[in-house]
Amino acid sequence: MYPSRDRLVIIDADGTVIDAFAAIGLAFSRHGMDIGDLDRFQKRRNLFKYLGGLKEFPRNLGKQIGKGGRKEVLATLTEVYREEAVLYPGMAGLLRALLDAPDIRIGMVTRNITREPEVTLARLLGRHGVDVARLDCLDCIPLRQDKTPYFKAARERLRINPALCYACGDEHKDYVAALGSGMRPLIVSYGFESHARLTRKFAIAEEFISPTPAAFDANLRHSLGLSPATG
């Protein structure tokens, strides 16, 4: 059997605790680009996610492929994330509560595309009073790489029963990775994929989905037996 009775929570950073849409939109706007509104952003996949939809694509593509354009956009995105990006309401308090719980181990994964994403995440979270050095694991995962082996590796290294593990994210791939690693999925629909996409296209049950940051906060705290958020 497993030697530890600790619980493990692995949280996807962008779109679950970090308002990535607002950060990307702010960075792009400084280069004359537009990613459209959140509803259409959540419906796009792959290349169109970051270059905008059919309406915005031609202008954004021109900006991106111009001389040095991609490097300039990446530099701006990195600066915005580190100095201006924000967490969704209540997420800083939730992360601090998780870190302070003596029997809960915390991991974080990110597909952050900024320069030196570990540094970016440390700066962003640090501005919100969250010390990434206290995390039990932090993995920066390439865009097309499956998260399942990272989830498995974290719980195996910490020697925690998968039945006591939660994986939280904002995309159907997070749900699949959670199930594939034996963890309980907690999915949000305010990030990179909408409620309609998660439920209709990928048939994820309503019970796994939190529609707002407040609902996610309450759901995770209740699951772990933590006190409700105050204020």
C-alpha positions as CSV (number, residue, x, y, z in Angstrom):
1,M,0.0,0.0,0.0
2,Y,0.9,3.7,-0.2
3,P,3.0,4.9,2.8
4,S,1.5,8.4,2.8
5,R,-2.0,9.6,3.7
6,D,-1.4,13.0,2.2
7,R,-3.7,14.3,-0.6
8,L,-2.2,15.6,-3.8
9,V,-3.6,18.5,-5.9
10,I,-2.1,19.3,-9.3
11,I,-3.4,22.5,-10.8
12,D,-3.0,23.7,-14.4
13,A,-1.9,27.3,-14.1
14,D,-3.1,29.2,-17.2
15,G,-6.8,29.4,-17.5
16,T,-7.5,27.8,-14.1
17,V,-5.8,30.2,-11.7
18,I,-4.2,32.7,-14.1
19,D,-6.4,34.9,-16.3
20,A,-4.4,34.0,-19.4
21,F,-7.0,35.3,-21.8
22,A,-6.7,38.8,-20.4
23,A,-2.9,38.7,-20.4
24,I,-2.6,37.4,-24.0
25,G,-5.1,40.0,-25.1
26,L,-3.2,42.8,-23.4
27,A,0.1,41.7,-24.9
28,F,-1.4,41.4,-28.4
29,S,-3.1,44.7,-28.3
30,R,0.3,46.4,-27.8
31,H,1.3,45.1,-31.2
32,G,-1.9,46.1,-32.9
33,M,-3.4,42.6,-32.8
34,D,-6.7,41.4,-31.6
35,I,-7.7,37.9,-30.3
36,G,-11.4,38.6,-30.2
37,D,-13.7,38.0,-27.3
38,L,-13.6,35.1,-24.8
39,D,-16.5,33.2,-26.3
40,R,-14.8,32.9,-29.7
41,F,-11.4,32.4,-28.1
42,Q,-12.7,29.3,-26.2
43,K,-13.9,27.7,-29.4
44,R,-10.6,28.0,-31.3
45,R,-8.0,25.3,-31.5
46,N,-4.2,25.2,-32.1
47,L,-2.9,28.0,-34.3
48,F,-6.1,30.0,-34.3
49,K,-6.1,30.1,-30.5
50,Y,-3.3,32.6,-30.5
51,L,-3.6,34.3,-33.9
52,G,-7.2,35.1,-33.5
53,G,-10.2,33.7,-35.5
54,L,-11.0,34.1,-39.1
55,K,-11.9,37.8,-38.5
56,E,-8.6,38.7,-36.9
57,F,-6.3,36.1,-38.5
58,P,-5.0,38.1,-41.6
59,R,-3.9,41.2,-39.6
60,N,-2.5,39.1,-36.8
61,L,-0.6,36.8,-39.1
62,G,1.0,39.7,-40.8
63,K,2.2,41.1,-37.5
64,Q,3.5,37.7,-36.4
65,I,5.6,36.9,-39.5
66,G,7.0,40.4,-39.9
67,K,10.7,40.8,-39.3
68,G,11.3,40.1,-35.6
69,G,7.5,40.1,-35.0
70,R,7.2,36.9,-33.2
71,K,10.2,37.6,-30.9
72,E,8.7,41.1,-30.1
73,V,5.3,39.6,-29.3
74,L,6.9,36.9,-27.1
75,A,9.0,39.5,-25.3
76,T,5.9,41.6,-24.6
77,L,3.9,38.6,-23.5
78,T,6.6,37.7,-21.1
79,E,6.7,41.2,-19.6
80,V,2.9,41.3,-19.3
81,Y,2.8,38.0,-17.6
82,R,5.5,38.9,-15.1
83,E,4.4,42.4,-14.3
84,E,0.7,42.8,-15.0
85,A,-1.1,39.5,-15.4
86,V,-3.5,38.6,-12.6
87,L,-5.1,35.6,-11.0
88,Y,-8.8,35.0,-11.1
89,P,-10.6,36.3,-8.0
90,G,-10.0,34.2,-4.9
91,M,-7.2,32.0,-6.5
92,A,-4.4,33.6,-4.5
93,G,-6.2,32.8,-1.3
94,L,-7.0,29.3,-2.4
95,L,-3.3,28.6,-3.4
96,R,-2.1,29.9,0.0
97,A,-4.7,27.7,1.8
98,L,-3.5,24.7,0.0
99,L,0.1,25.4,0.7
100,D,-0.6,25.9,4.4
101,A,-2.5,22.7,4.8
102,P,-0.1,20.2,6.4
103,D,-1.4,17.1,4.7
104,I,-1.9,18.4,1.2
105,R,0.8,18.3,-1.4
106,I,0.6,20.8,-4.3
107,G,1.8,20.6,-7.9
108,M,1.4,22.9,-10.8
109,V,1.7,22.4,-14.5
110,T,1.8,25.0,-17.2
111,R,2.0,25.3,-21.0
112,N,3.1,28.9,-20.6
113,I,4.7,30.1,-23.8
114,T,6.7,33.0,-22.4
115,R,10.4,33.1,-22.1
116,E,11.7,31.1,-19.1
117,P,8.2,30.1,-18.0
118,E,9.4,29.0,-14.5
119,V,10.7,32.5,-13.9
120,T,7.5,34.0,-15.3
121,L,5.3,31.9,-13.1
122,A,7.4,32.7,-10.0
123,R,7.2,36.4,-10.7
124,L,3.5,36.4,-11.4
125,L,2.5,34.3,-8.4
126,G,5.0,36.1,-6.2
127,R,3.1,39.4,-6.9
128,H,0.0,37.7,-5.4
129,G,1.8,36.4,-2.3
130,V,2.3,32.8,-3.5
131,D,5.8,31.4,-3.2
132,V,6.4,28.8,-6.0
133,A,9.3,27.4,-4.0
134,R,6.7,25.9,-1.7
135,L,5.2,23.8,-4.5
136,D,6.0,20.1,-4.3
137,C,6.4,20.0,-8.1
138,L,6.3,22.4,-11.0
139,D,6.3,21.2,-14.6
140,C,6.4,23.4,-17.8
141,I,5.0,21.2,-20.5
142,P,5.3,21.7,-24.3
143,L,2.1,22.7,-26.1
144,R,1.5,19.3,-27.8
145,Q,2.7,17.0,-25.0
146,D,0.4,14.9,-23.0
147,K,0.1,15.8,-19.3
148,T,-0.7,12.2,-18.2
149,P,3.0,11.1,-17.6
150,Y,3.6,14.3,-15.6
151,F,0.6,13.6,-13.3
152,K,1.7,10.0,-12.8
153,A,5.3,10.9,-12.1
154,A,4.3,13.4,-9.5
155,R,2.1,11.1,-7.5
156,E,4.5,8.2,-7.8
157,R,7.4,10.3,-6.6
158,L,5.3,11.5,-3.6
159,R,4.0,7.9,-3.1
160,I,0.4,9.0,-2.8
161,N,-2.7,6.9,-3.5
162,P,-4.2,8.0,-6.8
163,A,-7.6,7.9,-5.1
164,L,-6.4,10.8,-2.9
165,C,-5.2,12.9,-5.9
166,Y,-7.0,15.7,-7.8
167,A,-6.1,17.2,-11.1
168,C,-7.6,20.6,-11.9
169,G,-7.6,22.2,-15.3
170,D,-9.6,24.1,-17.9
171,E,-9.4,21.9,-21.0
172,H,-10.8,18.5,-22.0
173,K,-7.1,17.2,-22.2
174,D,-6.8,17.9,-18.5
175,Y,-9.8,15.8,-17.8
176,V,-8.4,12.9,-20.0
177,A,-5.0,13.2,-18.3
178,A,-6.6,13.1,-14.9
179,L,-8.5,9.9,-15.7
180,G,-5.4,8.4,-17.4
181,S,-3.3,8.9,-14.3
182,G,-6.0,7.6,-11.9
183,M,-6.8,11.0,-10.4
184,R,-10.1,12.8,-9.8
185,P,-10.7,15.5,-12.4
186,L,-11.9,19.0,-11.4
187,I,-12.5,21.1,-14.6
188,V,-13.4,24.8,-15.0
189,S,-15.2,26.3,-17.9
190,Y,-14.1,29.9,-17.6
191,G,-10.6,29.3,-19.1
192,F,-9.5,28.0,-22.5
193,E,-12.6,25.9,-23.2
194,S,-16.3,26.8,-22.7
195,H,-18.9,24.9,-20.8
196,A,-20.7,24.0,-24.1
197,R,-17.5,22.6,-25.6
198,L,-16.6,20.6,-22.6
199,T,-20.1,19.1,-22.2
200,R,-21.3,18.8,-25.7
201,K,-18.2,18.0,-27.7
202,F,-16.3,15.9,-25.1
203,A,-19.2,14.7,-23.0
204,I,-17.7,15.7,-19.7
205,A,-20.4,15.4,-16.9
206,E,-21.7,18.6,-15.4
207,E,-20.6,17.4,-11.9
208,F,-16.9,17.7,-12.9
209,I,-17.2,21.3,-14.1
210,S,-17.0,24.6,-12.2
211,P,-18.4,27.5,-14.1
212,T,-16.7,30.3,-12.1
213,P,-13.5,30.8,-10.0
214,A,-15.7,31.1,-6.9
215,A,-17.4,27.7,-7.7
216,F,-14.0,26.1,-8.3
217,D,-12.7,27.5,-5.0
218,A,-15.7,26.2,-3.1
219,N,-15.6,22.8,-4.8
220,L,-11.9,22.1,-4.2
221,R,-12.0,23.4,-0.6
222,H,-15.1,21.2,0.2
223,S,-13.4,18.1,-1.5
224,L,-10.3,18.6,0.7
225,G,-12.1,19.5,3.9
226,L,-10.7,23.0,3.9
227,S,-12.5,26.0,5.5
228,P,-14.6,28.0,3.0
229,A,-13.0,31.2,1.7
230,T,-13.8,34.4,3.7
231,G,-14.3,37.8,2.3
